[in-house]
Amino acid sequence: MIRNTVYELRSLARMTQEELAKAVGVTRQTIISLEKNKYVPSLELGFKIAELFGKRVDEVFSHGPS
Amino acid sequence: MIVMNKRVLTLYAGMAVFIALVFIVEALVPGIPATAYIVATVCAGAAFFVVGRRVFNDSTEVLSDERDERNDARATAFAFRLLTPACMLAGMAIGATAVDGSTWQAVGRTLVAVGMAFLLIRGGASLYLDRKGR
């Protein structure tokens, strides 16, 4: 299972879900699903999110047992 | 599911109004030939398509993203997996029970043909994507 720290990073950056969604070119619903670990993003979206927060992809997303 | 902003909702409302109008006109004004309805529907469909594309292209907010496309593909695949065997089974059942030369026999054969066409197109598309290295 792919987990992420998007919620924590967004909170630290004091961004709203809407702002994050606009910044990476997706809908707010996608950010909501992402933060709940219900949606696994494409590699491209993963890179966009990581770059936005100035992190490496493996610092934002991790793979573990389901 | 695409984001339902005002313009998208207006577009869908317009389509619903058109469909309702077709039923109302058909009920109130009998005798209009079927070709008139077909022409009107094709024209309206083309108009909604053009307007719809403008709504999507001109929108400043993201209405549909990779998650929507992925869910759409999954929903379409589910519908295909459900309907294709249902189509063929229904067609075979009708064909087995219908009287020779009856309309129902033609219906049964059409359903089987449609089901097989779905399978062939799916197989062809799958081969194409595989060869493209997708």
Backbone of each chain as ProteinMPNN parsed JSONL, in Angstrom:
{"seq_chain_A": "MIRNTVYELRSLARMTQEELAKAVGVTRQTIISLEKNKYVPSLELGFKIAELFGKRVDEVFSHGPS", "coords_chain_A": {"N_chain_A": [[0.835, -1.202, 0.0], [0.468, 2.218, -0.81], [1.5, 4.973, 0.968], [1.223, 8.414, 2.049], [2.504, 11.692, 2.885], [1.13, 13.971, 2.45], [-0.904, 15.503, 3.639], [0.29, 16.375, 6.023], [2.474, 17.845, 5.037], [1.133, 19.803, 3.58], [-0.253, 21.107, 5.59], [1.875, 22.139, 7.078], [2.857, 23.941, 5.23], [0.846, 25.697, 5.254], [-1.278, 25.654, 3.415], [-4.364, 25.557, 1.585], [-6.572, 22.867, 0.614], [-7.631, 23.417, -1.851], [-5.834, 25.273, -2.891], [-3.538, 23.713, -3.12], [-4.458, 21.813, -4.93], [-4.866, 23.386, -7.211], [-2.279, 24.211, -7.672], [-0.954, 21.88, -8.465], [-2.498, 21.047, -10.532], [-4.86, 19.468, -10.352], [-8.148, 18.28, -9.257], [-9.902, 19.356, -6.265], [-11.118, 17.228, -5.018], [-9.463, 15.125, -5.692], [-7.176, 15.691, -4.195], [-8.252, 15.404, -1.659], [-8.845, 12.625, -1.655], [-6.275, 11.677, -1.96], [-4.986, 12.506, 0.422], [-6.329, 10.954, 2.214], [-5.217, 8.579, 1.724], [-6.479, 7.024, -0.146], [-6.19, 7.159, -2.8], [-3.861, 6.417, -5.305], [-1.472, 8.314, -6.754], [-0.453, 9.2, -10.137], [2.888, 8.79, -11.433], [3.82, 11.155, -12.45], [2.166, 13.089, -11.211], [2.885, 12.572, -8.598], [5.572, 13.382, -8.594], [5.203, 16.104, -9.133], [3.891, 16.994, -6.815], [5.825, 16.403, -4.878], [7.935, 18.057, -5.72], [6.754, 20.547, -5.417], [6.657, 20.833, -2.666], [9.287, 20.819, -2.158], [10.593, 18.42, -1.731], [11.919, 15.014, -1.987], [10.508, 12.36, -3.993], [10.323, 9.933, -2.592], [10.306, 10.838, -0.06], [7.869, 11.871, 0.317], [6.04, 9.929, -0.486], [5.472, 6.556, 0.466], [5.998, 3.013, 0.534], [4.266, 0.318, 1.833], [3.106, -2.506, 3.831], [-0.259, -3.581, 3.242]], "CA_chain_A": [[0.0, 0.0, 0.0], [1.223, 3.474, -0.902], [1.06, 6.001, 1.925], [1.863, 9.697, 1.776], [2.497, 12.69, 3.973], [0.649, 15.19, 1.798], [-1.664, 16.318, 4.612], [1.234, 17.012, 6.949], [3.247, 18.844, 4.285], [0.221, 20.901, 3.231], [-0.515, 21.852, 6.837], [3.097, 22.907, 7.399], [2.966, 25.027, 4.253], [-0.358, 26.524, 5.43], [-2.017, 25.714, 2.147], [-5.665, 24.88, 1.576], [-6.634, 21.786, -0.375], [-7.913, 24.072, -3.137], [-4.579, 25.872, -3.376], [-2.647, 22.612, -3.52], [-5.033, 21.228, -6.146], [-4.585, 24.3, -8.341], [-0.831, 24.256, -7.899], [-0.503, 20.668, -9.176], [-3.35, 20.808, -11.702], [-5.905, 18.447, -10.169], [-9.327, 18.771, -8.534], [-9.807, 19.277, -4.802], [-11.521, 15.869, -4.658], [-8.291, 14.253, -5.816], [-6.325, 15.966, -3.028], [-8.934, 14.783, -0.51], [-8.621, 11.175, -1.753], [-4.844, 11.465, -1.771], [-4.674, 12.677, 1.84], [-6.929, 9.829, 2.941], [-4.514, 7.381, 1.239], [-7.413, 6.213, -0.926], [-5.841, 7.289, -4.207], [-2.434, 6.37, -5.611], [-1.323, 9.202, -7.91], [0.493, 8.812, -11.185], [4.274, 9.196, -11.152], [3.927, 12.574, -12.801], [1.545, 13.866, -10.136], [3.729, 12.373, -7.422], [6.741, 14.258, -8.742], [4.746, 17.508, -9.031], [3.623, 17.27, -5.402], [7.109, 16.407, -4.16], [8.692, 19.26, -6.11], [6.071, 21.715, -4.851], [7.042, 20.941, -1.26], [10.754, 20.792, -2.07], [11.001, 17.113, -1.189], [12.052, 13.911, -2.948], [9.26, 11.575, -4.072], [10.294, 8.921, -1.529], [10.082, 11.51, 1.235], [6.424, 12.167, 0.386], [5.296, 8.674, -0.662], [6.18, 5.362, 0.934], [5.315, 1.761, 0.234], [4.291, -0.577, 2.983], [2.085, -3.556, 3.779], [-1.64, -3.046, 3.266]], "C_chain_A": [[0.875, 1.26, 0.0], [0.64, 4.457, 0.093], [1.77, 7.303, 1.594], [1.727, 10.636, 2.964], [2.003, 14.031, 3.44], [-0.077, 16.102, 2.794], [-0.722, 17.084, 5.54], [2.008, 18.126, 6.252], [2.382, 20.05, 3.936], [-0.06, 21.763, 4.461], [0.681, 22.725, 7.204], [3.244, 24.105, 6.483], [1.782, 25.993, 4.335], [-1.106, 26.739, 4.11], [-3.387, 25.063, 2.339], [-5.606, 23.757, 0.54], [-6.834, 22.364, -1.778], [-6.629, 24.637, -3.739], [-3.612, 24.799, -3.867], [-3.132, 22.011, -4.836], [-4.713, 22.082, -7.372], [-3.108, 24.265, -8.691], [-0.334, 23.045, -8.694], [-1.431, 20.254, -10.316], [-4.336, 19.663, -11.567], [-7.089, 19.069, -9.438], [-9.121, 18.617, -7.028], [-10.161, 17.874, -4.315], [-10.341, 14.902, -4.718], [-7.354, 14.452, -4.63], [-6.932, 15.316, -1.784], [-8.66, 13.278, -0.5], [-7.166, 10.821, -1.477], [-4.491, 11.494, -0.288], [-5.257, 11.553, 2.688], [-6.262, 8.511, 2.558], [-5.452, 6.44, 0.473], [-7.058, 6.232, -2.402], [-4.333, 7.267, -4.372], [-2.212, 7.213, -6.86], [-0.393, 8.622, -8.956], [1.875, 9.32, -10.786], [4.447, 10.689, -11.378], [3.357, 13.444, -11.687], [2.356, 13.755, -8.848], [4.942, 13.286, -7.433], [6.347, 15.72, -8.559], [4.546, 17.885, -7.572], [4.939, 17.357, -4.624], [7.894, 17.682, -4.459], [8.074, 20.515, -5.512], [6.506, 21.933, -3.403], [8.562, 20.88, -1.054], [11.289, 19.509, -1.469], [11.274, 16.135, -2.327], [10.758, 13.106, -2.913], [9.183, 10.566, -2.919], [10.18, 9.538, -0.142], [8.598, 11.826, 1.407], [5.608, 10.864, 0.343], [6.138, 7.506, -0.18], [5.325, 4.141, 0.661], [5.417, 0.847, 1.435], [3.214, -1.631, 2.866], [0.697, -2.94, 3.89], [-2.347, -3.346, 4.568]], "O_chain_A": [[1.876, 1.346, 0.711], [-0.557, 4.744, 0.074], [2.807, 7.294, 0.93], [0.956, 10.407, 3.897], [2.407, 15.09, 3.92], [0.115, 17.318, 2.789], [-0.909, 18.272, 5.805], [2.179, 19.214, 6.802], [2.847, 21.188, 3.99], [-0.1, 22.991, 4.378], [0.53, 23.886, 7.586], [3.703, 25.165, 6.908], [1.714, 26.973, 3.594], [-1.499, 27.852, 3.76], [-3.548, 24.145, 3.143], [-4.704, 23.711, -0.297], [-6.279, 21.865, -2.757], [-6.373, 24.499, -4.935], [-2.957, 24.958, -4.897], [-2.341, 21.733, -5.736], [-4.341, 21.568, -8.427], [-2.735, 24.287, -9.864], [0.591, 23.163, -9.498], [-1.196, 19.248, -10.985], [-4.623, 18.965, -12.54], [-7.045, 20.235, -9.048], [-8.273, 17.845, -6.58], [-9.596, 17.384, -3.338], [-10.232, 13.983, -3.906], [-6.797, 13.483, -4.114], [-6.217, 14.748, -0.958], [-8.289, 12.718, 0.531], [-6.864, 9.806, -0.849], [-3.784, 10.615, 0.204], [-4.734, 11.241, 3.758], [-6.685, 7.447, 3.009], [-5.249, 5.226, 0.447], [-7.563, 5.417, -3.174], [-3.609, 7.989, -3.686], [-2.714, 6.863, -7.928], [0.354, 7.679, -8.696], [2.007, 10.174, -9.91], [5.116, 11.386, -10.615], [3.984, 14.417, -11.267], [2.493, 14.725, -8.103], [5.296, 13.885, -6.418], [7.062, 16.485, -7.912], [4.972, 18.954, -7.135], [5.138, 18.267, -3.819], [8.448, 18.307, -3.554], [8.791, 21.445, -5.142], [6.7, 23.068, -2.967], [9.05, 20.89, 0.076], [12.311, 19.509, -0.784], [10.912, 16.384, -3.477], [10.006, 13.157, -1.94], [8.118, 10.364, -2.336], [9.979, 8.825, 0.841], [8.13, 12.025, 2.528], [4.611, 10.724, 1.052], [7.351, 7.466, -0.385], [4.1, 4.22, 0.57], [6.496, 0.625, 1.984], [2.473, -1.644, 1.882], [0.504, -1.915, 4.545], [-3.505, -2.966, 4.743]]}, "seq_chain_B": "MIVMNKRVLTLYAGMAVFIALVFIVEALVPGIPATAYIVATVCAGAAFFVVGRRVFNDSTEVLSDERDERNDARATAFAFRLLTPACMLAGMAIGATAVDGSTWQAVGRTLVAVGMAFLLIRGGASLYLDRKGR", "coords_chain_B": {"N_chain_B": [[-15.534, 11.742, -11.131], [-16.59, 14.65, -12.819], [-15.927, 18.05, -11.866], [-18.641, 19.848, -10.665], [-19.351, 22.71, -11.697], [-21.009, 25.937, -12.147], [-21.339, 26.331, -14.942], [-21.068, 23.785, -16.045], [-23.21, 22.479, -14.828], [-25.304, 23.941, -15.94], [-25.059, 23.199, -18.585], [-25.651, 20.43, -18.44], [-28.277, 20.673, -17.515], [-29.463, 21.869, -19.69], [-29.266, 19.781, -21.54], [-30.953, 17.913, -20.343], [-33.372, 19.293, -20.469], [-33.753, 19.387, -23.212], [-34.108, 16.644, -23.803], [-36.434, 16.157, -22.343], [-38.161, 17.843, -23.707], [-38.318, 16.576, -26.187], [-39.753, 14.251, -25.544], [-42.137, 15.445, -24.673], [-43.041, 16.829, -26.955], [-43.363, 14.664, -28.649], [-45.462, 13.368, -27.379], [-47.509, 15.273, -27.436], [-47.758, 16.097, -30.077], [-48.596, 14.051, -32.304], [-47.537, 12.044, -35.117], [-45.297, 13.219, -36.159], [-42.538, 12.556, -38.181], [-40.089, 9.935, -37.651], [-37.548, 10.492, -38.595], [-37.333, 13.23, -38.336], [-37.016, 13.574, -35.572], [-34.613, 12.224, -35.278], [-32.858, 13.807, -36.773], [-33.078, 16.221, -35.365], [-32.064, 15.422, -32.88], [-29.434, 14.682, -33.531], [-28.424, 17.146, -34.405], [-28.784, 18.681, -32.074], [-27.148, 17.206, -30.384], [-24.625, 17.635, -31.577], [-24.404, 20.384, -31.18], [-24.403, 20.534, -28.338], [-22.061, 19.16, -27.898], [-20.118, 20.869, -28.992], [-20.5, 23.163, -27.391], [-19.983, 22.027, -24.92], [-17.251, 21.351, -25.133], [-16.166, 23.903, -25.228], [-16.868, 24.84, -22.696], [-15.28, 23.186, -21.095], [-12.686, 23.756, -22.093], [-12.456, 26.511, -21.701], [-12.607, 26.846, -19.036], [-11.291, 28.023, -15.956], [-10.757, 26.597, -13.755], [-9.772, 23.296, -12.735], [-11.606, 20.81, -14.127], [-11.747, 18.129, -14.618], [-9.624, 15.453, -13.87], [-6.671, 13.272, -13.651], [-7.555, 11.321, -11.903], [-10.314, 11.286, -12.304], [-10.348, 10.462, -14.973], [-9.242, 7.945, -14.709], [-11.127, 6.659, -13.051], [-13.293, 6.807, -14.75], [-12.451, 5.157, -16.828], [-12.336, 2.734, -15.436], [-15.017, 2.424, -14.706], [-16.181, 2.208, -17.221], [-14.956, -0.124, -18.113], [-16.05, -1.932, -16.279], [-18.789, -1.786, -16.965], [-18.62, -2.774, -19.54], [-17.671, -5.391, -19.062], [-19.843, -6.415, -17.739], [-22.032, -6.066, -19.491], [-21.355, -7.23, -21.994], [-21.203, -10.187, -21.862], [-23.837, -10.476, -20.938], [-25.34, -9.471, -23.012], [-24.737, -11.34, -25.036], [-25.622, -13.735, -23.886], [-28.332, -13.175, -23.503], [-29.071, -12.828, -26.14], [-28.584, -15.408, -27.139], [-30.392, -16.886, -25.627], [-32.829, -15.799, -26.406], [-32.702, -16.413, -29.113], [-32.803, -19.189, -29.008], [-35.338, -19.687, -28.128], [-37.095, -18.285, -29.704], [-39.428, -18.107, -32.438], [-38.756, -19.402, -35.687], [-37.769, -17.068, -38.145], [-39.117, -14.983, -36.972], [-39.476, -11.642, -35.518], [-38.241, -11.553, -33.05], [-36.255, -13.44, -33.299], [-34.482, -12.157, -34.977], [-33.814, -10.07, -33.276], [-32.489, -11.485, -31.27], [-30.263, -12.492, -32.694], [-29.057, -10.109, -33.382], [-28.313, -9.115, -30.883], [-26.383, -11.019, -30.123], [-24.519, -10.59, -32.145], [-23.789, -7.933, -31.617], [-22.621, -8.25, -29.074], [-20.438, -9.861, -29.762], [-19.109, -8.125, -31.456], [-18.327, -6.149, -29.613], [-16.456, -7.662, -28.151], [-14.537, -8.217, -30.128], [-13.667, -5.647, -30.829], [-12.626, -4.81, -28.407], [-10.564, -6.682, -28.109], [-8.981, -6.009, -30.321], [-8.271, -3.352, -29.696], [-6.811, -3.815, -27.393], [-4.652, -5.313, -28.366], [-3.501, -3.397, -30.033], [-2.724, -1.412, -28.195], [-0.885, -2.885, -26.78], [1.091, -3.384, -28.655], [1.894, -0.836, -29.091], [3.317, -0.432, -26.911], [2.259, 0.443, -24.561]], "CA_chain_B": [[-16.654, 12.581, -11.552], [-16.094, 15.994, -13.089], [-16.364, 19.081, -10.93], [-19.909, 20.415, -11.136], [-19.514, 24.138, -11.486], [-22.256, 26.481, -12.692], [-21.446, 26.15, -16.385], [-21.278, 22.363, -16.31], [-24.586, 22.185, -14.409], [-26.187, 24.556, -16.943], [-24.959, 22.348, -19.776], [-26.428, 19.215, -18.17], [-29.689, 21.061, -17.425], [-29.889, 22.085, -21.076], [-29.449, 18.47, -22.172], [-32.143, 17.311, -19.738], [-34.525, 20.031, -21.011], [-33.944, 18.939, -24.597], [-34.674, 15.287, -23.77], [-37.824, 16.289, -21.876], [-38.931, 18.462, -24.804], [-38.553, 15.547, -27.217], [-40.853, 13.405, -25.059], [-43.369, 16.254, -24.623], [-43.467, 17.06, -28.342], [-43.827, 13.376, -29.175], [-46.764, 13.062, -26.76], [-48.532, 16.263, -27.786], [-47.891, 16.257, -31.532], [-48.325, 12.774, -32.981], [-47.424, 12.115, -36.566], [-43.997, 13.753, -36.609], [-41.748, 11.387, -38.605], [-38.927, 9.589, -36.818], [-36.344, 11.146, -39.135], [-37.266, 14.587, -37.781], [-36.439, 13.431, -34.233], [-33.201, 11.825, -35.426], [-32.113, 14.996, -37.232], [-33.041, 17.176, -34.244], [-31.171, 14.894, -31.838], [-28.052, 14.774, -34.023], [-28.056, 18.584, -34.381], [-28.639, 19.093, -30.668], [-25.95, 16.537, -29.872], [-23.448, 18.348, -32.093], [-24.364, 21.69, -30.5], [-23.979, 20.305, -26.951], [-20.65, 18.76, -27.945], [-19.312, 22.08, -29.219], [-20.606, 23.985, -26.177], [-19.303, 21.296, -23.858], [-15.808, 21.504, -25.312], [-15.83, 25.29, -24.846], [-16.981, 24.928, -21.23], [-14.102, 22.539, -20.533], [-11.44, 24.424, -22.483], [-12.39, 27.884, -21.2], [-12.687, 26.887, -17.573], [-10.02, 28.332, -15.286], [-10.505, 25.573, -12.746], [-9.637, 21.942, -13.265], [-12.911, 20.141, -14.01], [-11.567, 16.683, -14.685], [-8.175, 15.193, -13.824], [-6.261, 11.887, -13.887], [-8.381, 10.425, -11.074], [-11.59, 11.175, -13.013], [-10.129, 9.647, -16.18], [-9.012, 6.574, -14.256], [-12.423, 6.134, -12.598], [-14.128, 6.679, -15.942], [-11.988, 3.949, -17.521], [-12.739, 1.577, -14.617], [-16.477, 2.295, -14.817], [-16.457, 1.73, -18.577], [-14.533, -1.53, -18.15], [-17.044, -2.683, -15.51], [-20.0, -1.858, -17.778], [-18.314, -3.667, -20.655], [-17.593, -6.77, -18.553], [-21.192, -6.833, -17.352], [-22.984, -6.054, -20.607], [-20.991, -8.072, -23.139], [-21.769, -11.537, -21.729], [-25.288, -10.376, -20.777], [-25.831, -9.286, -24.379], [-24.627, -12.586, -25.784], [-26.5, -14.729, -23.251], [-29.718, -12.81, -23.821], [-29.264, -13.111, -27.551], [-28.673, -16.863, -27.336], [-31.636, -17.354, -25.007], [-33.928, -15.381, -27.295], [-32.578, -17.188, -30.354], [-33.178, -20.576, -28.759], [-36.777, -19.801, -27.834], [-37.929, -17.556, -30.679], [-39.92, -18.842, -33.618], [-37.935, -19.121, -36.875], [-38.278, -16.016, -39.004], [-39.814, -13.93, -36.222], [-38.669, -10.459, -35.186], [-37.443, -11.878, -31.874], [-35.05, -14.149, -33.729], [-33.578, -11.109, -35.463], [-33.332, -9.363, -32.091], [-31.51, -12.369, -30.633], [-29.048, -12.523, -33.511], [-28.426, -8.783, -33.282], [-27.666, -9.027, -29.565], [-25.162, -11.843, -30.16], [-23.569, -9.899, -33.036], [-23.29, -6.756, -30.889], [-21.718, -8.75, -28.044], [-19.195, -10.315, -30.408], [-18.425, -6.92, -31.943], [-17.675, -5.566, -28.422], [-15.277, -8.472, -27.829], [-13.531, -8.042, -31.178], [-13.11, -4.292, -30.728], [-11.806, -4.799, -27.195], [-9.351, -7.436, -28.415], [-8.188, -5.207, -31.243], [-7.721, -2.209, -28.973], [-5.819, -4.347, -26.459], [-3.475, -5.648, -29.196], [-2.928, -2.138, -30.495], [-2.038, -0.774, -27.06], [0.258, -3.72, -26.426], [2.125, -3.169, -29.668], [2.398, 0.524, -28.927], [4.181, -0.439, -25.735], [1.595, 1.162, -23.455]], "C_chain_B": [[-16.154, 13.999, -11.766], [-16.667, 16.972, -12.081], [-17.612, 19.755, -11.499], [-19.972, 21.902, -10.839], [-20.76, 24.617, -12.229], [-22.421, 26.17, -14.176], [-21.705, 24.695, -16.748], [-22.715, 21.983, -15.962], [-25.584, 22.749, -15.42], [-26.208, 23.71, -18.207], [-25.811, 21.085, -19.597], [-27.927, 19.517, -18.1], [-30.252, 21.267, -18.829], [-30.15, 20.767, -21.793], [-30.71, 17.797, -21.652], [-33.41, 17.977, -20.293], [-34.808, 19.57, -22.438], [-34.613, 17.557, -24.631], [-36.136, 15.332, -23.353], [-38.707, 16.859, -22.99], [-39.269, 17.45, -25.896], [-39.742, 14.675, -26.815], [-42.183, 14.171, -25.078], [-43.911, 16.469, -26.026], [-44.03, 15.769, -28.941], [-45.206, 13.027, -28.644], [-47.864, 13.999, -27.263], [-48.781, 16.363, -29.286], [-47.59, 14.916, -32.205], [-48.172, 12.971, -34.477], [-46.127, 12.72, -37.073], [-43.128, 12.554, -36.988], [-40.514, 11.191, -37.735], [-37.663, 10.294, -37.285], [-36.196, 12.567, -38.579], [-36.625, 14.557, -36.392], [-34.955, 13.093, -34.314], [-32.37, 13.036, -35.812], [-31.974, 15.996, -36.073], [-32.061, 16.722, -33.172], [-29.716, 14.995, -32.266], [-27.572, 16.224, -33.967], [-27.847, 19.062, -32.947], [-27.385, 18.478, -30.061], [-24.683, 17.234, -30.308], [-23.281, 19.69, -31.382], [-23.876, 21.533, -29.059], [-22.512, 19.913, -26.895], [-19.745, 19.982, -28.078], [-19.313, 22.964, -27.959], [-19.838, 23.337, -25.02], [-17.792, 21.448, -23.936], [-15.349, 22.903, -24.892], [-15.861, 25.443, -23.329], [-15.727, 24.329, -20.593], [-12.82, 23.315, -20.845], [-11.308, 25.812, -21.868], [-12.376, 27.963, -19.675], [-11.319, 27.151, -16.956], [-9.715, 27.292, -14.211], [-10.424, 24.199, -13.414], [-10.963, 21.214, -13.051], [-12.761, 18.623, -13.951], [-10.067, 16.402, -14.714], [-7.896, 13.713, -13.992], [-7.125, 10.914, -13.092], [-9.737, 10.213, -11.744], [-11.445, 10.289, -14.249], [-9.954, 8.183, -15.794], [-10.331, 5.928, -13.806], [-13.372, 5.919, -13.772], [-13.752, 5.403, -16.696], [-12.431, 2.697, -16.764], [-14.239, 1.328, -14.716], [-16.86, 1.737, -16.19], [-16.091, 0.245, -18.692], [-15.55, -2.409, -17.414], [-18.318, -2.876, -16.328], [-19.804, -2.826, -18.939], [-18.338, -5.122, -20.194], [-18.959, -7.309, -18.173], [-22.087, -7.027, -18.582], [-22.639, -7.018, -21.74], [-21.498, -9.505, -22.982], [-23.286, -11.522, -21.582], [-25.956, -10.277, -22.138], [-25.843, -10.623, -25.119], [-25.541, -13.66, -25.201], [-27.959, -14.452, -23.584], [-30.026, -13.138, -25.274], [-29.422, -14.605, -27.819], [-29.966, -17.413, -26.768], [-32.827, -17.015, -25.898], [-33.898, -16.213, -28.567], [-33.04, -18.629, -30.192], [-34.683, -20.746, -28.587], [-37.663, -19.139, -28.878], [-38.308, -18.442, -31.853], [-39.059, -18.438, -34.821], [-38.585, -18.039, -37.726], [-38.979, -14.889, -38.274], [-38.87, -12.771, -35.934], [-37.738, -10.761, -34.014], [-36.167, -12.626, -32.252], [-34.007, -13.152, -34.226], [-32.979, -10.34, -34.29], [-32.231, -10.184, -31.408], [-30.199, -12.386, -31.384], [-28.294, -11.193, -33.422], [-27.683, -8.649, -31.955], [-26.359, -9.826, -29.542], [-24.095, -11.147, -30.999], [-22.956, -8.688, -32.338], [-22.291, -7.184, -29.814], [-20.383, -9.176, -28.621], [-18.397, -9.132, -30.947], [-17.685, -6.23, -30.794], [-16.375, -6.317, -28.124], [-14.164, -8.263, -28.844], [-12.852, -6.673, -31.073], [-12.196, -4.203, -29.513], [-10.491, -5.517, -27.424], [-8.412, -6.661, -29.312], [-7.513, -4.037, -30.545], [-6.615, -2.659, -28.024], [-4.519, -4.682, -27.189], [-2.733, -4.387, -29.612], [-2.12, -1.466, -29.387], [-0.785, -1.555, -26.677], [1.418, -3.489, -27.386], [2.736, -1.774, -29.564], [3.305, 0.635, -27.704], [3.58, 0.289, -24.553], [1.441, 0.247, -22.221]], "O_chain_B": [[-15.365, 14.499, -10.964], [-17.741, 16.758, -11.519], [-17.636, 20.174, -12.656], [-20.573, 22.316, -9.848], [-21.471, 23.829, -12.853], [-23.506, 25.792, -14.62], [-22.479, 24.408, -17.661], [-23.366, 21.252, -16.709], [-26.592, 22.111, -15.723], [-27.258, 23.528, -18.823], [-26.588, 20.716, -20.478], [-28.748, 18.725, -18.562], [-31.386, 20.882, -19.114], [-31.113, 20.635, -22.549], [-31.452, 17.184, -22.418], [-34.404, 17.299, -20.555], [-35.963, 19.387, -22.823], [-35.558, 17.331, -25.388], [-36.977, 14.64, -23.927], [-39.84, 16.422, -23.19], [-40.365, 17.466, -26.457], [-40.624, 14.395, -27.627], [-43.22, 13.621, -25.449], [-45.109, 16.31, -26.262], [-45.039, 15.784, -29.646], [-46.027, 12.458, -29.363], [-48.999, 13.578, -27.487], [-49.892, 16.677, -29.715], [-46.46, 14.672, -32.627], [-48.636, 13.969, -35.029], [-45.876, 12.736, -38.279], [-42.993, 11.623, -36.193], [-39.971, 12.137, -37.165], [-36.807, 10.652, -36.476], [-35.082, 13.05, -38.376], [-35.793, 15.405, -36.069], [-34.145, 13.597, -33.537], [-31.301, 13.268, -35.246], [-30.897, 16.543, -35.835], [-31.316, 17.531, -32.619], [-28.855, 15.352, -31.461], [-26.452, 16.498, -33.534], [-26.874, 19.751, -32.641], [-26.652, 19.135, -29.322], [-23.764, 17.413, -29.509], [-22.17, 20.085, -31.027], [-23.033, 22.305, -28.604], [-21.798, 20.284, -25.962], [-18.744, 20.112, -27.374], [-18.267, 23.446, -27.522], [-19.145, 24.007, -24.254], [-17.131, 21.652, -22.917], [-14.291, 23.069, -24.285], [-14.994, 26.093, -22.745], [-15.173, 24.902, -19.655], [-11.975, 23.507, -19.971], [-10.204, 26.253, -21.548], [-12.157, 29.031, -19.103], [-10.314, 26.578, -17.378], [-8.565, 27.125, -13.805], [-10.943, 23.987, -14.51], [-11.391, 21.025, -11.912], [-13.552, 17.93, -13.311], [-9.325, 17.023, -15.476], [-8.772, 12.965, -14.425], [-7.399, 9.806, -13.554], [-10.257, 9.097, -11.756], [-12.315, 9.467, -14.537], [-10.46, 7.29, -16.473], [-10.608, 4.779, -14.147], [-14.155, 4.969, -13.785], [-14.625, 4.66, -17.146], [-12.852, 1.715, -17.375], [-14.686, 0.184, -14.8], [-17.753, 0.897, -16.301], [-16.825, -0.539, -19.293], [-15.873, -3.504, -17.874], [-18.867, -3.976, -16.387], [-20.7, -3.598, -19.279], [-18.94, -5.979, -20.841], [-19.211, -8.511, -18.27], [-22.803, -8.022, -18.693], [-23.537, -7.566, -22.379], [-22.167, -10.006, -23.886], [-23.959, -12.443, -22.044], [-26.986, -10.901, -22.394], [-26.836, -10.987, -25.748], [-26.166, -14.413, -25.948], [-28.723, -15.363, -23.903], [-31.095, -13.656, -25.597], [-30.269, -15.023, -28.609], [-30.574, -18.308, -27.355], [-33.714, -17.841, -26.114], [-34.937, -16.667, -29.045], [-33.597, -19.221, -31.117], [-35.235, -21.811, -28.865], [-38.863, -19.407, -28.928], [-37.604, -19.39, -32.203], [-38.681, -17.275, -34.957], [-39.786, -18.078, -37.996], [-39.398, -13.921, -38.908], [-37.652, -12.881, -36.078], [-36.6, -10.295, -33.977], [-35.13, -12.467, -31.608], [-32.817, -13.279, -33.94], [-31.797, -9.999, -34.297], [-31.189, -9.654, -31.022], [-29.132, -12.302, -30.775], [-27.064, -11.159, -33.391], [-26.565, -8.135, -31.908], [-25.352, -9.364, -29.007], [-22.923, -11.11, -30.625], [-21.755, -8.442, -32.449], [-21.24, -6.562, -29.656], [-19.328, -8.894, -28.053], [-17.167, -9.13, -30.903], [-16.554, -5.777, -30.968], [-15.334, -5.708, -27.877], [-12.994, -8.145, -28.48], [-11.634, -6.555, -31.208], [-11.125, -3.599, -29.574], [-9.434, -5.048, -27.003], [-7.199, -6.651, -29.1], [-6.334, -3.762, -30.77], [-5.605, -1.972, -27.867], [-3.428, -4.382, -26.705], [-1.505, -4.318, -29.553], [-0.995, -1.015, -29.601], [0.235, -0.977, -26.302], [2.576, -3.409, -26.976], [3.901, -1.551, -29.891], [3.968, 1.649, -27.491], [4.297, 0.708, -23.644], [0.908, 0.675, -21.198]]}, "name": "protein", "num_of_chains": 2, "seq": "MIRNTVYELRSLARMTQEELAKAVGVTRQTIISLEKNKYVPSLELGFKIAELFGKRVDEVFSHGPSMIVMNKRVLTLYAGMAVFIALVFIVEALVPGIPATAYIVATVCAGAAFFVVGRRVFNDSTEVLSDERDERNDARATAFAFRLLTPACMLAGMAIGATAVDGSTWQAVGRTLVAVGMAFLLIRGGASLYLDRKGR"}
